[in-house]
């Protein structure tokens, strides 16, 4: 482990992104709970899809210093740029198979900050995160999600303990996070990177009959519990 990561003061506060929002009341609940970023999914095959126009409407509710994030999957650079123009303060999340060159083209040479999702195998198969982070060095962060069929949104967590001990990048932990497990996730991953953020979607959604969640419909109580669990982890590890 890189000793510089262990004592770095920026490691102490975990940033929080609530993703897959579709309703005004859920945006308001996430902001009230203390989220740092709000994610809108502009991928038409997602059950949480919103149009660029709808994302812009919801983003206008955000106060200063809460960042709207637009998520794309293998979208043409021109369409990414057009969508971002409707949400001027947004960051971008690339969640498909985008190359470093495509990420730069879609953000006009990196003028707009972006994250790149890394898909970590659920079965423990080898994944070279160090090379991935190096290849995408222009990204402001690497988001870690489970490699499932399709693109994200499975609610499944990969084995955090298999990550490299030291990654020279800002990381965003995602995939299957809930109020119950996010404290453990932070404890396992924080010291492996420059700084850590967490990203949750299904883990804070309303539960339907049978235990499934209503995709895109958030539960304010779960959001508050998730944020409280993150802050508890920060306090424990300070």
Buried (B, 14 or more C-beta within 10 A) or exposed (E): EBEEBEEBEEBBBBBBBBBBBBEEEBBBBBBEBBBBBBBBBBBEEBEBBBEBEBBBBBBEBBEEEBBBBBBBBEBEBEEBBEBBEBBEEBBBBBBBEBEBEBBBBBBEEBEBBBBBBBBBBBEEEEBEBEEBBEEBEBBBBBBBBBBBEEBBBBBBBBEBEEBBEBBBBBBBBBBBBBBEBBBBBBEBBBBBBBBBBBBBBBBBBBEEEEEEBEBBBBBBEBBBBBBBBBBEBBEEBE
